[in-house]
Amino acid sequence: MSWLKQIAATVLFLAASFWGLVTFVPASLPVLDRFGLLEPFGISVPETPVAAQGGGARPQGGSRGAAQVIAIEVALSNIFDEIVTIGDGRALRSIKVLPEVSGRFSAINVQSGGYVEAGNVIATLEDGIQRIAVERAQFLLADAQATVDRFKALGTTATALQRSNAALALQTAELDLEEAEFELERRKIIAPISGWVGIINLNIGEQVSASTEITQIDDRSEIIVDFRVSERFVGQIKEGDAIRAIPLARPQDELAGKITALDSRVDADSRTLRLQASLANTDDTLRAGMAFRIIVDFTGEAFPSIDPLAIQWGSDGPFVWVVKDGKAEKRKVMIMQRNSDSVLVSGDLSVGDMVVTEGVQNLRPGASVEIRVQATSIPAEAALPVSRG
């Protein structure tokens, strides 16, 4: 008899569940009616607004008329890309200062970290011998000039050969003086550019050679940042595009800059393209060697933009329902970018197509569709940034 009790209990449980669904869950009536569970009990499905039934309600009596849906027009929006990468800063111009000749330090005319103008003397080497050579050359030049003047005073009494030899001696003396002055000038270490002098680690009296680095001068009126982006952005970024740079040491600061150069080729090993951007440094708060977080914003390709509620998923990926001439059409799409109030997709969609957002549960390919509410299209500028490294 225990099995009879189990059957009775099961029947009572099913009856109570059925009564509970009919009484307290009106939204279940269309489903029960679809399986023919209401007709034996004389229960009909009341007609309800589309908003309460998700767009899938049918008239009383279970009539299978046109599916009532809410649809929205397809708009067109651009993908908004945001590239985030790390770059290294360097001075606009940076020069290593080396002496032209070997010698011993005799004077240092600048302070480490000070500013110099192009042409200023940074330091000098001992030049006693060169000064003597200049004085000797000046004496010989004066003597040669006097000889020429004497032959000119003699007029025709001096032979042509004497006048020629005197003129040649004068020219040689002039060249000797120029050479002596040149050698003297080479004992001065001149700033080739204007900028800030690095630390000088040499002392007066030290011996240096032509390969000894005296210091380094940086023109940091602008900071050049070198960074790399993926090869997929080739053709989308161009010279002059704006960037944002955030020093890693000062994340609260955001600096504006622009791209100044793009490399001519993609690196075959890293599959990246090297770029350069410039940052103004008028307040001299930036230094060469600093690291920056670089952000490049740009507008990408345009794609159809639809409401996120329109996206449905099947075994072969995402799709949408499109209302075409009163019929439902199932079209596959590929999601390109998700945003808070829109989704950019690629697929067989055109601007103005009506895409179903509510009432999709009763749609089948070729089914008749009645658009009860036609929503306005989402804004064309709904796309949000997507960060890409």
Beta strands, then each sheet from edge to edge (+ up, - down):
strand 1: 67-73
strand 2: 75-97
strand 3: 103-108
strand 4: 115-116
strand 5: 121-125
strand 6: 188-190
strand 7: 195-197
strand 8: 207-208
strand 9: 215-230
strand 10: 242-247
strand 11: 255-267
strand 12: 272-280
strand 13: 291-306
strand 14: 312-314
strand 15: 317-324
strand 16: 327-338
strand 17: 343-347
strand 18: 354-358
strand 19: 369-375
strand 20: 386-388
sheet 1: 4+ 7- 9+ 2- 13+ 17- 16+ 15- 18+ 1- 19-
sheet 2: 4+ 7- 9+ 2- 13+ 10- 11+ 12-
sheet 3: 4+ 7- 9+ 2- 20-
sheet 4: 4+ 7- 9+ 2- 13+ 17- 16+ 15- 14+
sheet 5: 6+ 5- 3+ 8-
end
